[in-house]
Amino acid sequence: MLQISPAGGVGGKRRDRANMSQQAVNGVQCRGKVLTLDNMNPNVKRVEYAVRGPIVQRAVQIEKELKAGVKKPFTEVIKANIGDAQAMGQKPITFLRQVLALCSYPELLEDKKFPEDAKKRAQRILEACGGNSIGAYSASQGIECIRQDVARYIERRDGGIPSNPDNIYLSTGASDAIVTILKLLVCGEGCDRTGVMISIPQYPLYSAALADLGAVQINYYLDEDNCWSLDVKELRRALSAARQHCNPRVLCIINPGNPTGQVQSRQCIEDVIRFAKEEHLFLMADEVYQDNVYAEGCKFYSFKKVLFEMGPEYSSTVEMASFHSTSKCYMGECGFRGGYMEVINMDPEVKAQLTKLVSVRLCPPIPGQALLDLVVNPPQPDEPSYTTFMKERTAVLATLAEKASLTEQIFNTVPGITCNPVQGAMYTFPRITLPQSAIDKAKEAGQAPDMFYCMRLLEEEGICLVPGSGFGQREGTFHFRMTILPPTEKLKVVLQKICEFHLRFTQEFS
Ligand SMILES: Cc1ncc(COP(=O)(O)O)c(C=O)c1O
């Protein structure tokens, strides 16, 4: 294959000569690659996604080295970099997998091993599928009876506030729905380009999607000294600064938070909604961790519920989309790519555009839709699967709560690590104090200081974390994100190793 090096150089010259001789052979003008790094979409080049960045690439390489027999100070790499529960050993919930098995291979409906309620759900889902098969496409917005079940789930969750299935869009995980809504919102040129407010630290899907779409990212900082809470004064500061160079139209909230694990109070949500209305912003409420609330005194309130309880002045005007997923909570079924969004107060003509846009990609995966149906419509107390389902669900959430508190406790015993309570979600984002000489050394190597720290931790202990710089943080502060997902005994080992490493690292550079 012919290649012309965009950078020229020795390799480039050699390839140029090869091109010329090829031209002579073919007698045609050779113009090299159509698509090069120089002429590709520049927005794509700006995209960064730290959760699967260089640290993870090195972790994969180390795993291969271990397999090949290379001696290391550890025998396995522990990947605590990503919120992937089942990759960390969490067992799937039996009922969910039973119904999915039945949907995938309907002959099993005759099998006596499967409980009747699982069979009933599978039959209902299959009847709603084209040709009674989950191998068929569905309507682009998602299977209708599943959208109805989602709407009923939202109503139950929010104490009876109505939800219209027409406003529900099933999606390929929450990521897909979030990007789709951003796509609708981003437009304009120069100072009129859409600005999108995102929390810092943030979940890097947001910065990546904004880079891809060429939108303006507006950072608002969470308050680390107050348990990563959100202060409307900070939203105002960020908004008025951004108005100088873009057109802020969107406010994104993650609650419970990733990577910071905070749970917003009802009062805070009310303040945010009031702010969005005053400033004429579209609200995006990322609520994928809605069941993951652990800390005493914390409770999940959906933005939709609070919006409607604030009365018609708000509930009939504030435009909003909220997102949920099958990847998190007690399910951890990341690979099935299930999710939904509910849109509220969206202009009907824009909604028609949204429906058109999702139809271009045909439909979200049907197994993911089926799974979502079981999440929003779980076994009921009078059904045979109820007891086991509740036992499994409660056990997963209780273990996560235990690990959240263990993580905070252990990190806070180490001088130089400060860890806020993990009130919810699946992560901790502790602050690390790094010696100046370590910071200088990292800079010499062209690395962010917390990347340097995490890389050393990976090489020395085999623990894979994500540096805080991948999520954004206040200038001069350093953090890392770690999931609390490893099994309890393994998590204890991980925490111990990180603490020991921190002390060693600090000593080495002091
Ligand atoms: C805050 C937040 N939103 C969205 C997602 C995307 O989840 P999925 O696309 O798997 O539903 C994640 C995944 O970690 C997340 O943490």
PDBQT file of the ligand as one rigid body, heavy atoms in Angstrom, charges set to zero:
ROOT
HETATM    1  C1  LIG A 601     -22.375  10.131  34.301  1.00  0.00    +0.000 C 
HETATM    2  C2  LIG A 601     -22.425   9.131  33.206  1.00  0.00    +0.000 A 
HETATM    3  N1  LIG A 601     -23.253   9.348  32.181  1.00  0.00    +0.000 NA
HETATM    4  C3  LIG A 601     -23.343   8.487  31.165  1.00  0.00    +0.000 A 
HETATM    5  C4  LIG A 601     -22.582   7.343  31.139  1.00  0.00    +0.000 A 
HETATM    6  C5  LIG A 601     -22.699   6.422  29.964  1.00  0.00    +0.000 C 
HETATM    7  O1  LIG A 601     -23.238   5.224  30.283  1.00  0.00    +0.000 OA
HETATM    8  P1  LIG A 601     -23.837   4.207  29.204  1.00  0.00    +0.000 P 
HETATM    9  O2  LIG A 601     -23.641   4.800  27.861  1.00  0.00    +0.000 OA
HETATM   10  O3  LIG A 601     -23.100   2.938  29.409  1.00  0.00    +0.000 OA
HETATM   11  O4  LIG A 601     -25.279   4.128  29.550  1.00  0.00    +0.000 OA
HETATM   12  C6  LIG A 601     -21.702   7.070  32.181  1.00  0.00    +0.000 A 
HETATM   13  C7  LIG A 601     -20.841   5.881  32.171  1.00  0.00    +0.000 C 
HETATM   14  O5  LIG A 601     -19.975   5.679  32.980  1.00  0.00    +0.000 OA
HETATM   15  C8  LIG A 601     -21.624   7.991  33.246  1.00  0.00    +0.000 A 
HETATM   16  O6  LIG A 601     -20.803   7.794  34.279  1.00  0.00    +0.000 OA
ENDROOT
TORSDOF 0
